[in-house]
Amino acid sequence: MELKAVKYSTDDGIAIITLNRPQRMNAWTGRMHTEYRWCVLQAEQDPLIRAVVVTAEGRGFCVGADSQALEGHVAKGGYDPGTPEPLAQPGYGQREEFDQSFAYHFGLTKPVICAINGAAAGIGLVLACYADIRFAVPGVKFTTAHGKLNLPAEYGLSWLLPRMIGLARANDLLFTSRVFMSEEAHTLGLVNDIFAPEELMPKTLAYTRQMIETVSPGSLRATKQQIYTDLHRDVGSSVADSEARLNAMMKQADYQEGVAAFLGKRLPDWKDN
């Protein structure tokens, strides 16, 4: 695929997906949606990629749907996604609940870390929330945005936010569509940490690199599946699943390697890609 609205690169086992419409503050379009899904699929299918970092060019992360697209919806009398069929389907097939726009992130086998370099509004905030871990720069704006456009909460944000930051705090952000800053997002627990602009990508990549060096691919894959599947089941089912996984994974070579590396006080040499 010829990429225009998104850039894709790799760095020592990390796929970097960069929203690339800086002149429009990376406002979301059908083309960006299509290219982003294609890039995620490339990362998911590449055996050399262990994790994905999502960021953006310029001053904004993603300020929501492009204003021209919003006007187009008005002119057409309804929602037009502006995307071709069929779209790439990364993460599909794991659970029926995950086979939807953006929810497919939960079906991926690799962790997704978001480096929020600027404002995140509407669908931009949605994209950030579907990452597993989020870092941001100070002093940038966040908003759910939908209420001021006579729209519902977008793409499962009404399901995500209460689970991420609690019902009362989520209701505040969802009902008011107010602007809040990255510092408040950090206090709420929506953002894991805040880094200076010049440190955002170096520290995000360092964090991701340490993760994939010290934690096995199998463990990352299993843990991600457990986290998002457990949101849909009871604690007993979670325990039973974890015990089954434990018994299976202790027979694998990477368990032996993990023990040897721990005892030898060295970095492990993981075999499972």
Backbone torsions as a table, in degrees:
resi	resn	phi	psi	omega
1	MET	NA	136.9	174.7
2	GLU	-79.5	118.4	-176.8
3	LEU	-93.6	131.1	176.6
4	LYS	-127.0	-42.5	-176.2
5	ALA	-91.0	-10.6	-178.3
6	VAL	-139.2	146.0	173.1
7	LYS	-112.9	147.7	-180.0
8	TYR	-130.9	128.2	177.4
9	SER	-145.8	168.1	178.1
10	THR	-129.2	151.9	-179.0
11	ASP	-147.5	93.7	172.5
12	ASP	53.0	55.6	176.4
13	GLY	90.3	0.1	-180.0
14	ILE	-115.5	128.1	172.0
15	ALA	-89.2	131.8	179.1
16	ILE	-113.5	116.1	178.3
17	ILE	-107.0	120.5	-173.2
18	THR	-120.1	117.9	173.4
19	LEU	-64.2	133.8	-165.2
20	ASN	-133.4	54.9	170.1
21	ARG	-128.9	59.4	-173.5
22	PRO	-60.6	-29.1	179.9
23	GLN	-66.7	-18.5	177.8
24	ARG	-116.7	22.8	-178.4
25	MET	54.5	31.7	178.3
26	ASN	58.4	35.5	174.9
27	ALA	-58.1	141.6	-171.6
28	TRP	-78.7	134.4	176.6
29	THR	-131.5	170.1	176.1
30	GLY	-59.8	-38.9	178.8
31	ARG	-64.5	-43.7	179.0
32	MET	-62.0	-42.3	178.1
33	HIS	-57.9	-45.9	-179.1
34	THR	-65.2	-46.9	-178.0
35	GLU	-68.3	-37.9	179.9
36	TYR	-62.1	-46.7	179.3
37	ARG	-61.9	-39.2	178.7
38	TRP	-63.0	-42.8	-179.9
39	CYS	-64.7	-41.6	178.2
40	VAL	-61.4	-40.2	178.7
41	LEU	-63.6	-39.7	178.4
42	GLN	-60.9	-43.4	179.8
43	ALA	-65.2	-40.9	-178.6
44	GLU	-65.8	-36.1	-175.3
45	GLN	-87.0	-15.0	-177.2
46	ASP	-81.7	115.4	-177.7
47	PRO	-67.2	-16.8	179.6
48	LEU	-85.4	-12.9	-179.5
49	ILE	-90.4	129.1	-178.0
50	ARG	-108.2	-21.4	-178.6
51	ALA	-157.2	162.9	-177.6
52	VAL	-124.2	134.2	172.8
53	VAL	-114.3	129.1	178.8
54	VAL	-112.6	128.0	179.2
55	THR	-148.1	-164.8	-176.6
56	ALA	-151.4	157.5	176.1
57	GLU	-84.9	150.8	170.9
58	GLY	83.3	-154.4	-172.1
59	ARG	-88.9	-16.3	-177.7
60	GLY	-118.9	151.0	172.1
61	PHE	-79.9	-62.7	172.3
62	CYS	-166.5	117.8	-174.1
63	VAL	-89.3	17.4	178.4
64	GLY	101.0	-164.4	-179.0
65	ALA	-64.5	141.4	178.5
66	ASP	-60.8	136.6	-176.6
67	SER	-59.4	-34.1	177.7
68	GLN	-66.1	-35.5	176.6
69	ALA	-67.0	-40.1	178.3
70	LEU	-60.8	-42.7	177.5
71	GLU	-63.7	-36.0	178.8
72	GLY	-64.5	-38.1	177.6
73	HIS	-62.3	-40.4	179.1
74	VAL	-62.9	-46.3	-177.5
75	ALA	-63.5	-33.7	-177.4
76	LYS	-88.8	-6.2	177.2
77	GLY	75.3	19.1	179.4
78	GLY	175.3	-179.9	-175.9
79	TYR	-78.7	129.0	175.7
80	ASP	-125.7	107.6	-175.4
81	PRO	-65.9	-21.7	178.6
82	GLY	66.1	28.1	-178.9
83	THR	-117.2	145.1	178.7
84	PRO	-76.8	164.3	174.0
85	GLU	-118.0	142.3	-4.1
86	PRO	-86.3	151.9	173.7
87	LEU	-85.0	154.9	171.9
88	ALA	-59.4	147.7	-175.8
89	GLN	-124.3	64.8	177.1
90	PRO	-66.6	140.0	176.0
91	GLY	77.6	-1.6	-179.8
92	TYR	-74.7	151.7	174.9
93	GLY	95.3	-5.4	178.8
94	GLN	-80.8	-49.8	175.8
95	ARG	-146.4	144.3	-179.1
96	GLU	-57.1	-36.8	-178.2
97	GLU	-62.9	-25.8	-175.9
98	PHE	-89.0	-8.3	-174.7
99	ASP	-85.0	56.4	179.5
100	GLN	-142.4	165.4	178.9
101	SER	-53.5	131.7	178.1
102	PHE	68.7	-37.6	177.1
103	ALA	-62.0	-19.4	178.8
104	TYR	-60.7	-19.5	176.2
105	HIS	-57.2	-32.2	-178.6
106	PHE	-72.9	-17.0	178.4
107	GLY	-92.8	-3.3	179.2
108	LEU	-70.7	154.3	-179.9
109	THR	-96.4	-2.0	-175.9
110	LYS	-124.1	143.0	-179.8
111	PRO	-66.9	146.6	177.8
112	VAL	-117.2	123.8	-179.7
113	ILE	-115.1	129.5	-176.7
114	CYS	-104.9	127.2	175.7
115	ALA	-106.5	98.3	-172.5
116	ILE	-87.5	102.8	-173.1
117	ASN	-89.4	-7.6	-177.7
118	GLY	-167.5	-163.7	-173.9
119	ALA	-55.4	139.9	177.5
120	ALA	-130.2	112.6	-176.3
121	ALA	-131.9	147.6	175.3
122	GLY	55.3	-121.7	-177.6
123	ILE	-65.3	-23.4	174.1
124	GLY	-65.3	-40.9	176.0
125	LEU	-68.3	-38.3	176.4
126	VAL	-56.7	-49.8	-178.7
127	LEU	-58.3	-44.8	179.4
128	ALA	-63.0	-39.0	-177.1
129	CYS	-69.4	-25.3	178.0
130	TYR	-81.2	-6.7	171.7
131	ALA	-72.4	159.0	179.7
132	ASP	-79.6	-32.5	-177.7
133	ILE	-141.2	142.3	-177.4
134	ARG	-129.4	131.6	169.4
135	PHE	-119.9	152.1	-177.5
136	ALA	-145.0	165.1	173.4
137	VAL	-92.5	159.1	-179.7
138	PRO	-73.3	155.1	169.3
139	GLY	72.1	24.3	177.3
140	VAL	-110.3	154.8	-172.7
141	LYS	-91.1	142.6	172.7
142	PHE	-125.9	146.9	171.3
143	THR	-163.2	146.4	174.3
144	THR	-72.5	-30.7	168.4
145	ALA	72.4	-28.5	-166.6
146	HIS	-61.5	-37.4	-173.1
147	GLY	-61.1	-33.7	-177.8
148	LYS	-78.3	-2.4	177.2
149	LEU	-116.2	12.2	-177.6
150	ASN	58.7	45.1	-179.9
151	LEU	-122.4	160.0	173.8
152	PRO	-79.4	167.7	170.9
153	ALA	-57.4	136.7	-168.2
154	GLU	-92.8	141.9	164.8
155	TYR	48.0	43.8	175.0
156	GLY	83.3	9.4	-179.9
157	LEU	-62.3	-28.9	177.5
158	SER	-70.6	-20.3	174.6
159	TRP	-88.3	-40.4	-175.0
160	LEU	-70.3	-54.9	-169.8
161	LEU	-60.0	-44.0	177.7
162	PRO	-59.0	-33.7	179.4
163	ARG	-77.2	-25.4	-177.4
164	MET	-86.3	-40.8	-172.0
165	ILE	-128.7	2.9	-179.1
166	GLY	95.7	153.3	-172.5
167	LEU	-64.3	-47.8	-175.5
168	ALA	-61.8	-44.6	-179.7
169	ARG	-68.6	-40.2	178.6
170	ALA	-63.8	-42.1	179.5
171	ASN	-59.6	-40.0	177.3
172	ASP	-57.0	-48.9	-177.2
173	LEU	-70.8	-35.4	-176.3
174	LEU	-79.0	-40.2	-177.7
175	PHE	-74.9	-33.3	-174.3
176	THR	-96.1	-21.8	-171.6
177	SER	50.5	30.4	-178.7
178	ARG	-72.3	158.8	175.1
179	VAL	-82.8	133.3	172.1
180	PHE	-133.1	155.0	-172.6
181	MET	-95.4	165.8	-178.0
182	SER	-61.1	-30.7	177.5
183	GLU	-64.0	-42.2	176.4
184	GLU	-67.2	-38.7	177.0
185	ALA	-57.8	-37.5	177.4
186	HIS	-67.1	-44.0	178.4
187	THR	-61.9	-39.0	179.8
188	LEU	-70.4	-18.8	-175.5
189	GLY	91.4	7.9	179.1
190	LEU	-76.4	-30.4	178.5
191	VAL	-115.7	135.3	-177.4
192	ASN	-74.2	-36.0	179.9
193	ASP	-162.0	163.3	179.0
194	ILE	-122.0	131.1	179.6
195	PHE	-124.2	149.8	174.1
196	ALA	-58.4	150.2	-175.8
197	PRO	-51.2	-43.2	-178.2
198	GLU	-72.6	-13.1	-179.3
199	GLU	-102.8	-9.8	-172.3
200	LEU	-56.6	-57.8	-177.3
201	MET	-70.6	-44.2	177.4
202	PRO	-56.9	-42.4	-178.1
203	LYS	-74.4	-35.2	177.0
204	THR	-64.3	-44.6	179.5
205	LEU	-67.2	-37.9	178.4
206	ALA	-64.1	-42.6	177.1
207	TYR	-60.2	-46.9	-177.9
208	THR	-66.2	-40.6	-178.9
209	ARG	-64.9	-41.6	178.2
210	GLN	-63.0	-38.7	178.9
211	MET	-59.6	-50.0	-173.9
212	ILE	-77.3	-17.4	175.3
213	GLU	-79.9	-37.4	-172.0
214	THR	-98.2	-18.7	-178.9
215	VAL	-115.2	134.8	-175.1
216	SER	-69.1	152.2	175.1
217	PRO	-57.3	-40.0	-179.5
218	GLY	-64.7	-39.3	179.1
219	SER	-67.5	-43.0	177.7
220	LEU	-61.5	-42.7	-179.5
221	ARG	-63.7	-48.1	-178.3
222	ALA	-65.9	-42.7	-177.1
223	THR	-65.1	-40.4	178.2
224	LYS	-64.1	-42.3	177.6
225	GLN	-61.6	-41.6	179.8
226	GLN	-63.8	-46.2	-176.0
227	ILE	-55.6	-52.1	-172.4
228	TYR	-82.9	-26.4	173.6
229	THR	-72.0	-37.5	-178.1
230	ASP	-66.5	-18.6	174.8
231	LEU	-66.1	-14.1	-175.7
232	HIS	-114.2	7.6	-176.3
233	ARG	-143.1	174.3	-176.5
234	ASP	-85.4	167.3	-174.9
235	VAL	-66.0	-35.1	179.3
236	GLY	-62.6	-41.7	177.4
237	SER	-64.5	-35.9	178.4
238	SER	-65.1	-43.6	179.0
239	VAL	-63.3	-46.3	-179.4
240	ALA	-60.6	-42.7	179.1
241	ASP	-64.0	-43.3	-178.5
242	SER	-64.1	-37.3	178.7
243	GLU	-67.3	-39.8	177.7
244	ALA	-63.4	-43.0	177.8
245	ARG	-64.3	-41.6	179.9
246	LEU	-57.9	-48.3	-179.6
247	ASN	-61.9	-39.2	-179.3
248	ALA	-72.7	-43.3	-172.9
249	MET	-75.0	-24.6	177.5
250	MET	-71.8	-11.1	176.2
251	LYS	-90.9	-5.0	-175.0
252	GLN	-87.6	156.1	-178.3
253	ALA	-62.4	-32.6	-177.6
254	ASP	-71.7	-20.9	171.8
255	TYR	-68.7	-45.6	177.6
256	GLN	-60.9	-41.1	179.6
257	GLU	-66.5	-39.6	179.0
258	GLY	-62.3	-42.7	178.3
259	VAL	-64.7	-44.7	-179.8
260	ALA	-62.5	-41.8	179.4
261	ALA	-66.6	-40.1	178.5
262	PHE	-62.5	-47.4	-179.5
263	LEU	-68.7	-33.8	-179.9
264	GLY	-85.9	-1.2	179.6
265	LYS	52.7	52.0	179.8
266	ARG	-138.4	168.2	174.7
267	LEU	-72.6	140.9	178.8
268	PRO	-74.4	154.0	174.0
269	ASP	-110.6	87.5	-173.9
270	TRP	-67.3	139.5	-178.1
271	LYS	-98.4	-30.6	-175.9
272	ASP	-84.4	115.0	176.3
273	ASN	-102.8	NA	NA
